Amino acid sequence: MVKETKLYDLLGCSPTASEQELKKGYRKAALKFHPDKPTGDAEKFKEIGEAFEILSDKDKRQVYDVYGLEAARGGAGSMPGGGNPFGGAQGGNPFGGGAPGGAGFHSFSDEDAFNIFSQFFGGGSGGGHSFGGSSSGFGSSGGMPRGGNPFGGASSGFGNSGGMPGGFSGFDDGHSQQRAAPEEETYQINLPVSLEDLFVGKKKSFNIGRKNAQGQKEMKQFDIQLRPGWKAGTKLTFKNEGDYNPATGRRKNIQFVIQEKANDNFKRDGDDLIYYLPITLKESLLGFEKQINTIDGKRISIRKVNPVQRDEQHRYPGQGMSIKGDINKRGDFVVKYKVDCPLKLTPEQREAVEKVF
């Protein structure tokens, strides 16, 4: 009998679930609630990541089953006698042996959730896309949550090896508590990006002006690693990197919002790219042979021997825009026709048309 089933419920599993069942449950739930999805929920996505981190580690799972979530997080006061289930001197490990991982309270972050997601689905560190909540917005160098192993084993730990995990401010009356400061104000900056850069996921650097503590303007460079297939409206948050706020003594948050630059050749439609091929009236009637380039420079030959019909188009699967961070997965390349009709006809031309039709 387990103390509570919340984490199992988040993964859609029973308390007797095997390792494979936990992984299967995580995949399904994480894909459903990923903030990129229409059904996305950033907070739910974070909870699902924490549930998998705990349940995939046999030591943490055992603590959770017996004492509940706060104990599995390493919070003091949640164990009999106020002990820390992962601690050393105070309370010790109730299951014997050394403490699994590090000691202390573990604050599971948005970055941790994206890192676990990236272990399953690839695409590098999930910290690159904060969806309004990441502690740093970009540049997570490791794929594992705070040095831990999301697939279980005693190597997974809590906290960082040199200090207290994000926002932890110390002990009070013998109990570990995390003092949550009010969320700092966030202001948005539109970031125009070309379709070509969004297709490949290019790294971009921008110098943004911000105010320092003395009210003077200074320049700050932001290095942003775009992911292939990102769409207009994608939001990327840098916490405490904006203007200095005298009222709080901290910096405001900056949120970049991706905007797509107008493209001379292509128009984006979801994951598809539409190319409007200009042809003359004569070509639309008698046919033509032309070559066009896709967004990655591949040449496609198009040959028509019959008249172009109204709203006719040609679709080339797998030659369109990158999909969800993977340049190897692409939408369609759609060719539509733009007929250059004359604005007026000479009497001779009118007579010729009337004779033919």
Secondary structure, 3 states (H helix, E strand, C coil): CCCCCHHHHHHCCCCCCCHHHHHHHHHHHHHHHCCCCCCCCHHHHHHHHHHHHHHCCHHHHHHHHHHCHHHHHCCCCCCHHHCCCCCCCCCCCCCCCCCCCCCCCCCCCHHHHHHHHHHHHCCCCHHHCCCCCCCCCCCCCCCCHHHCCCCCCCCCCCCECCECCCCCCCEECCEECCCCCCCCCEEEEEEEECHHHHHHCCEEEEEEEEECCCCCEEEEEEEEECCCCCCCCCEEEECCCCCEECCCCEECEEEEEEEECCCCCEEEECCEEEEEEEEEHHHHHHCEEEEEECCCCCEEEEEECCCCCCCCEEEECCCCCEECCEEEEECCEEEEEEEECCCCCCHHHHHHHHHHC
